Amino acid sequence: QVQLVESGGGFVQAGGSLRLSCAASGRTSSLSAMAWFRQAPGQEREFVAALKWTGALTSYAESVKGRFTVSGDNGKNTLYLQMNTLKFDDTAVYYCAATYGVIWPKVRRYEYSYWGQGTQVTVSA
């Protein structure tokens, strides 16, 4: 089993920045990729960004390209999401996810086996 704990959410004005962190513990040695998803009220959970540990490959949703940066520290089993130029539409609960396997990219919910509890990000207009 793998446990994921997100942190770093909060309230920010439009145009501001936040950095989310996700700490993984448990059977992390075989994890191949980790990702961020988000879910706004009344909306489906959607893909935001992902990182494949081997080769440090990244993938982003079109809506966040150029504003968000996903990175990680494999030694610390920690995933980050640097969010800049935040918009009101970025308001959501942000979830960390982790998975095994070599297929890349992985941008669908069902491709991830483990999930954190989420952290709220609120952007004022």
Kinemage of the C-alpha trace (Angstrom):
@kinemage 1
@onewidth
@group {chain A} dominant
@subgroup {mainchain}
@vectorlist {calphas} color= white
{ca gln a 1} P 0.000 0.000 0.000
{ca val a 2} L 0.967 3.596 -0.584
{ca gln a 3} L -0.163 6.565 1.471
{ca leu a 4} L -0.256 10.065 0.011
{ca val a 5} L -0.589 13.272 2.003
{ca glu a 6} L -1.034 16.643 0.319
{ca ser a 7} L -0.194 20.022 1.824
{ca gly a 8} L 0.222 23.630 0.773
{ca gly a 9} L -3.294 24.568 -0.230
{ca gly a 10} L -4.854 27.823 0.842
{ca phe a 11} L -6.421 31.081 -0.185
{ca val a 12} L -4.759 33.353 -2.728
{ca gln a 13} L -5.730 36.290 -4.883
{ca ala a 14} L -5.885 35.949 -8.645
{ca gly a 15} L -2.425 36.335 -10.120
{ca gly a 16} L -0.768 34.898 -7.042
{ca ser a 17} L 1.153 31.674 -6.488
{ca leu a 18} L 0.973 28.556 -4.348
{ca arg a 19} L 3.123 25.462 -4.037
{ca leu a 20} L 1.529 22.130 -3.259
{ca ser a 21} L 3.415 19.161 -1.865
{ca cys a 22} L 2.552 15.471 -1.769
{ca ala a 23} L 4.452 13.117 0.509
{ca ala a 24} L 4.321 9.423 -0.359
{ca ser a 25} L 4.990 6.642 2.122
{ca gly a 26} L 4.677 2.880 2.248
{ca arg a 27} L 5.562 0.735 -0.759
{ca thr a 28} L 6.917 3.588 -2.860
{ca ser a 29} L 9.943 1.922 -4.443
{ca ser a 30} L 8.010 0.612 -7.450
{ca leu a 31} L 5.981 3.710 -8.163
{ca ser a 32} L 6.531 4.866 -11.727
{ca ala a 33} L 4.584 8.111 -11.818
{ca met a 34} L 2.704 10.589 -9.679
{ca ala a 35} L 0.191 13.196 -10.664
{ca trp a 36} L -2.066 16.031 -9.606
{ca phe a 37} L -5.764 16.092 -10.311
{ca arg a 38} L -8.335 18.652 -9.208
{ca gln a 39} L -12.052 18.770 -8.629
{ca ala a 40} L -14.126 21.919 -8.519
{ca pro a 41} L -17.601 21.949 -6.932
{ca gly a 42} L -20.086 20.183 -9.183
{ca gln a 43} L -17.384 19.165 -11.645
{ca glu a 44} L -15.627 15.945 -12.531
{ca arg a 45} L -12.145 15.334 -11.198
{ca glu a 46} L -9.726 16.387 -13.926
{ca phe a 47} L -6.082 15.844 -14.717
{ca val a 48} L -3.677 18.696 -14.006
{ca ala a 49} L -0.097 17.447 -14.304
{ca ala a 50} L 1.984 14.307 -13.963
{ca leu a 51} L 5.593 13.309 -13.484
{ca lys a 52} L 7.241 10.048 -14.489
{ca trp a 53} L 10.163 9.363 -12.190
{ca thr a 54} L 12.296 7.691 -14.859
{ca gly a 55} L 13.544 10.407 -17.120
{ca ala a 56} L 11.621 13.086 -15.236
{ca leu a 57} L 9.003 13.180 -17.974
{ca thr a 58} L 6.121 15.564 -17.441
{ca ser a 59} L 2.641 16.027 -18.822
{ca tyr a 60} L 0.242 18.943 -18.351
{ca ala a 61} L -3.367 19.783 -19.001
{ca glu a 62} L -3.716 22.526 -21.596
{ca ser a 63} L -5.412 24.792 -19.087
{ca val a 64} L -2.325 24.961 -16.857
{ca lys a 65} L 0.536 24.843 -19.351
{ca gly a 66} L 2.935 27.721 -18.847
{ca arg a 67} L 1.545 28.487 -15.388
{ca phe a 68} L 2.012 25.283 -13.379
{ca thr a 69} L 5.175 23.238 -12.941
{ca val a 70} L 5.255 19.698 -11.595
{ca ser a 71} L 8.451 18.399 -10.036
{ca gly a 72} L 9.574 15.817 -7.566
{ca asp a 73} L 12.228 14.609 -5.195
{ca asn a 74} L 12.476 10.864 -5.676
{ca gly a 75} L 14.751 10.487 -2.693
{ca lys a 76} L 12.136 12.076 -0.462
{ca asn a 77} L 9.193 10.479 -2.291
{ca thr a 78} L 7.672 13.913 -2.631
{ca leu a 79} L 5.801 15.506 -5.518
{ca tyr a 80} L 5.365 19.242 -5.938
{ca leu a 81} L 3.111 21.502 -7.948
{ca gln a 82} L 4.200 25.101 -8.345
{ca met a 83} L 1.180 27.128 -9.385
{ca asn a 84} L 1.758 30.630 -10.730
{ca thr a 85} L -0.568 33.243 -12.205
{ca leu a 86} L -3.502 31.572 -10.504
{ca lys a 87} L -6.979 32.213 -11.856
{ca phe a 88} L -10.402 32.007 -10.267
{ca asp a 89} L -11.062 28.891 -12.366
{ca asp a 90} L -8.159 27.124 -10.641
{ca thr a 91} L -10.236 26.971 -7.460
{ca ala a 92} L -10.660 23.303 -6.573
{ca val a 93} L -9.629 20.522 -4.270
{ca tyr a 94} L -6.274 19.269 -5.529
{ca tyr a 95} L -5.520 15.570 -5.234
{ca cys a 96} L -2.229 13.734 -5.459
{ca ala a 97} L -2.191 10.337 -7.158
{ca ala a 98} L 0.380 7.605 -7.715
{ca thr a 99} L 0.690 4.594 -9.958
{ca tyr a 100} L 2.852 1.743 -11.196
{ca gly a 101} L 3.652 0.615 -14.742
{ca val a 102} L 5.636 1.856 -17.716
{ca ile a 103} L 2.896 3.321 -19.900
{ca trp a 104} L 3.225 7.080 -20.323
{ca pro a 105} L 1.607 9.513 -20.211
{ca lys a 106} L -1.107 8.660 -17.726
{ca val a 107} L -3.784 11.325 -17.538
{ca arg a 108} L -6.927 9.393 -16.582
{ca arg a 109} L -8.236 8.768 -13.114
{ca tyr a 110} L -8.460 5.010 -13.589
{ca glu a 111} L -4.752 4.848 -14.414
{ca tyr a 112} L -3.852 5.800 -10.847
{ca ser a 113} L -4.061 3.330 -7.985
{ca tyr a 114} L -3.483 5.533 -4.959
{ca trp a 115} L -4.983 8.856 -3.952
{ca gly a 116} L -4.511 11.434 -1.246
{ca gln a 117} L -7.282 13.159 0.683
{ca gly a 118} L -6.903 16.432 -1.185
{ca thr a 119} L -6.031 20.007 -0.323
{ca gln a 120} L -8.244 23.002 -1.006
{ca val a 121} L -7.028 25.803 -3.251
{ca thr a 122} L -9.212 28.902 -3.372
{ca val a 123} L -8.440 31.754 -5.741
{ca ser a 124} L -10.330 35.002 -5.322
{ca ala a 125} L -11.365 36.807 -8.470
